[in-house]
Amino acid sequence: MLAAALMFGSATLTPMVIAEEGPLGLLGLVGWLAWVVWTVTYGITLIRLSPSGSAVGGS
């Protein structure tokens, strides 16, 4: 949710960011990095998660 809010804020404030330099330009970057960290973390969690009740290579 935080990453989505940061990216939405960045898209909404684009005219202000283009008009003058400032820290608002980093909102989109921070939102994108938060999204990447969440995706990688969740992906690693899903890879490590073993299905319960089934044996690998068993019958």
Rosetta blueprint (number, residue, H / E / L):
1 M L
2 L H
3 A H
4 A H
5 A H
6 L H
7 M H
8 F H
9 G H
10 S H
11 A H
12 T H
13 L L
14 T H
15 P H
16 M H
17 V H
18 I H
19 A H
20 E L
21 E L
22 G L
23 P H
24 L H
25 G H
26 L H
27 L H
28 G H
29 L H
30 V H
31 G H
32 W H
33 L H
34 A H
35 W H
36 V H
37 V H
38 W H
39 T H
40 V H
41 T H
42 Y H
43 G H
44 I H
45 T H
46 L H
47 I H
48 R H
49 L L
50 S L
51 P L
52 S L
53 G L
54 S L
55 A L
56 V L
57 G L
58 G L
59 S L
